[in-house]
Amino acid sequence: TIDTTDILIDVTGLDKNIVHSMLNILAYNFAEHGWIIEKVKIVTPNSIEYTPQEYGEKLNLDKNYVNMITGLNLNENEITYLLKKMRYNAEVKGNKIEVKIPPYRLDILHQIDLIEDVAIAYGFNKIIPELPNIFTIGHELHIYKVVRKVRDIMVGLGFQEVLNYIMTNKNILFEKMNKKIEKVVEVMNPKSIQYTVLRNSIIPGLLNFLSKNKHVEYPQKIFEIGEIVHIDNNEETRTKNYISLGFAITNFSLSLEEGLAVVYALFKNLGIHGFKLTPLKEEPSFIKGRVGKIVIDKINVGIIGEINPVVLKNFELENPTIVCEIDIEKIGKLFRSFYL
């Protein structure tokens, strides 16, 4: 009420450091509004503590490091003054600056975080830009020129772009797709059962998207260009990222030829001729006889097919669905003229 003069803040939790941090933030938030912070004495069998904390961690800041990062020429006293403007308790000690970090600044982890605040206090607008003494020419990565061109073509073909997370789960990636569980990159301590692995295909995400949008009028034509991750023990990280295009079409009446027409139009606009469709005998996610590999110059660059009714039922989809996934990077390596 308006007559309240004292408030006791009680914070509980399983992690002592987090509990102290949250208490500090709350207490100093009240202080910003004119309240006076009083400490509470906590007596335990092994120690006596006073909360909230007045100051948090201490960090030593090197003047030369500050000047190297910011491009300025500040002395210790100037840096100390700027830090105090940002509410730090700073003091010059020898050739270092000892900085006491306010307990509510949980974002300060390294000297570089302090240097950022020094630059803010100094004023970014006062820092004069300088050209580096090296000769470099920046340019867009070639693969993203391909990506941009493919995106424009797909939009021109009447598709709507969607964006899914690279993280998913084995249920969507394998079980709903009627596939055996494969080895994929898994998250060690996932926060949610929805996001436990990194996807190795774009198609399951597209089907999941369609299952959430059954109320939208038909036909539905969507595509996504994004990264997938495969395990590769030859890489330093034992994984390798690929950029893929995936598209899906669903309608009351649909045939594989409609999907192939999209592939043909895409490749024609990219200047690709002579791709072949090689039938796949066993692909449990697709209807037998209505699925094949997309091959260019004897290189497998993708897959296209009509989704198996079992998979449609798993995703609660009611209409025939054609999906396709094409490796953009393989296309780019085969036809570098796309980049121009």
N, C-alpha and C positions, 0 to 999 in steps of 0.2 A: 504494500500500500504506500501512499505518499508519506506515511508516518514511519516507515521502516528506516532504521538507522544502522542496523548491523545485519550482515549476511554471512553465514558460514557456508563455505563451498566444500562439498564432500565429493571427491572423485575416487571411484573404485575401478579396479581392473586387474588383469593377470600379469602385466608387465610394469614393473616399478618405474622404469624410465619414461614410458609412455604416460603413465598416470601423473608423474611430476610435470611432464611437458604440458599436458592438457590443463593442469591446475595453474601453471604459470601463465598460459595464454588467457584463461578466464580471468585470473586475478588482475593482470595488467590491462585487460580490456575494461574492467571496472575502473581502474586507476585513470584511464584515458577520459572517463566521464566524471572525474572529480572525486571519486571515492579514495579513502586512505587504506592502504594495504597494511594489515597487521599479521605478524607471523603466528603460527600455531606450533606448539612444541609437541613432538610425537616421541613418546618413550617406548622403546621395544626392549626385549631382554638383552639384546646385543649392542644397542646404540641409542643415541638421542639425536633427533633430526628436527630442523626448523623449516617449515614451509610457509609460503612459496619461496623459491630461491630468489636471491637478489640479483645475482649474475650467474650466467651459465659457464660454458667452456672458455678457456683462454687459448688464443692463437698468437703466435709470433709472426709479424709481417715484415718482410724484407723490402727496404726502400728501392733497391735496384730492380727487384722483381716487379714492383708497382710501376716503375718508370718504363721497364721493358714492355710490359703488357699494354700500358696506356699510351706510350709514346710521349709522355710528358717528362718534365725535369723538376720533380718536386723533392724538397728536402724532408727530413723526418718531422719537423715541426708543422710543416704545411699538411702533410699526410695526417698527422694527429688531429689537426684542426678540422679537416674534412671528415674524419671518422667521428669526431664528436658531434658534428652537424647531423650525422646519421644515427645519433643516440648510442654510440659505443663509448665505453670507458677506455680510452687509449692513452698510453704513456710511453715515452721514449726510454729505452733501457739499453745502453751501449749502442751497438749498430743495428739493433732491432727495435720494433715497435710492439709492445705487449698490448694486445687488444682483448678486453673482457666483453664477451658477447652477451647481449641481453637475453634472458631466459626464454623469451617468447620468439626469438629468431631461430626457429628450428631449421631454417633453410641454409644456415651458414655451416658449411662442412669443410671448407678449404680456403687457403689464401685467396684463390681466384674470386671467391664470393665477396670477400672484403674489398678486393680491388674493384669489383663492379660497383660497390657502394661508393668507393672513393671517386670513381669516374662520374657517378650520378651527382654526388655533392659538388664536384668541380664544375660539372655542366657539359653534357655531350656537345652542345652547340658551340662551346668554346674550343673544342678539340679540332684542330685544322687537319683535314684529310690530306694524306700524302700518297703519291703513287709509289709502289714498291720498286726497288732497284733491280728488278728482274724482268726479263722479257717473257711474257706468257700471253697466250691467246685462248680465252675461254670459249667453249662451244658446247652445244647440247650433245649429250651422248647419242650415238647413232641409233641405238635401240629405241630410244624414246621418240625419235623422228618416225620410226616405223609404228610405234604405239599410237602416236597422234594421228597418223594417216589412217590406220585401221579403225580408230575410234570414229573419225569423221565419216568413213565409208559405212560403218555399221549404223550410225545415226541416219545417214542418207538412205539406208535400206529399210528404215522404219522401225528400228529397234530402240528400246529405251535402256540407257545404261544404269546398272545397279552396282552398289559397292557392298561387299560382304567382308567380314573380318577374316584375316588369315588364320585366326585361331578357331577351332571347332571341336568336335568330339567324335569318338569312334562310332557312336550310334548313327550319326548322320553320315559319316564318311564311309562306313562299311556295312553295318547291320541293315540300315534302311535301303542301302544300295544293293542288297542281296549278294554281297561279296564277302570273301574270307578276310579276316583281319590281317592286315599287312603291317610291316614294321614302319613306323612313322616317328617323327620327332614328338616326344611327349614332354609336358610340363611337369617338373619335379613336384611342386607343391601348388596345384591349381586352387584358385580361390572359388571356382565355380565348376560344377559338373558340365556346364555348357561349353566351357573353353579349356580343354585338357590336352589337345594336340594341335600341331600345325598341319594345315591341309596339304594334301599331295595332289589334289584335283580341284578344279573350279566347279565341276558339274554338280556335286552334291549340294553346294551352297545355292546354286540357281534353283534346284528343285525345292529346297527348303524355303526359298524366297517365294516361289510360286504357291507353295502350300499356305503361306500367310496372306496371299492376295487373291483367293478364289472369288472374292466378291467383285473384283474388277472385271469390266467387260472383256469379251473375247473377240478376236484372237489376242493372246498376250505374247509379246516378242521382247525378250530382254537379253542383254549381254553384259559381260564383265571382263575387264582386262586387269589382271592382278598377278601377284606372286604366289607360287606354290613352292613347297619345300620337299626335297627328296634327300634321303640319307645317302651320303657318298663318303666312304672311308678314305678316299684319296685326297679329300679337301682338308684344310687345316682345322676347320670347325666340324668336320665329319658330316656336313650338310651342304647342299647346294640349292640356291634359289633360281627359279625359272620364271619368266614372264609368259603367261598364257592368256589366250582369248577363249572365252566360253560363251556360247549363246544357247538359248532355249526358245522353242516355239510351242505353244499349247493352244488347241482349238477343238471345237466339237468334232470336226472331221479333219484328218491330217494324214499326210503320207511322207515317206522318207525323201521323195523327190523335192518337196518344198524346202527341206533343209539343205539338200545338195545344190539347189538353185541359189541359195544364199552363199554357199562356199564358192560356187562358180563365179557369182557376181563379185565377191570379195577379191578373189584371185585375179579376175580380169581387170579390176580397177587397180590392182597392185602390179599388173604387168606379168603375172604368172600364167604360163600355159602348160598344158600337158600333165596335170595332176591326175592320179589314178585312185580308184577306190578298191582296196583289197578286202574281200569278205573275211570276217572273223567268225570262226566256228563256235568258240566258247567264250562268251562274255555275259555273265549272269545278270548284269544290270540292264541288258538290252534284249529285245525280242530276237530269237534265233532267225538268221537269214535277213535281218534288217539292221545290220551293224557292220561297219567296216573301217579299216585304217585308211587315212588320207596319206598318199605316198607321192613324193616329188623326187625325181632322179634317184629312185630306189631308197630314199630316206623317209622313214615314217615321221610325219610332222603333226599327226592328230588323229582323232577318232570322231565318228559321227554315227548316230543310230537312233532308233525309236525305243523309248524306255519300256522295259518289261512291266506288264500289269501288276506283278508282285511289288515292284518298286513304287509304282503309282499308288497302290493301296497303302504301302508303308508311309508315304508322304501325304496320304489322304487327298490325292489328286484324282479328279473324275474324268479328265479328258486325255486323249492321246497327246504325247509330248515327244518332240524331237530335240535332241541335245547334241552339241558338238564342242570339242575342245581342240584348239590348235596352238602349237608351241611357237610363239612369236619369235623367239630367239633363233630357232632353226630356220624359220622363214628369212629372217634378217641376214643370217650367214650365207644362205643360198643365193639371195638376191640383194646384193648391196646397193643396187641402183635405187631401191626404195628410199634410201637415206636422203637422196637429193631432192 
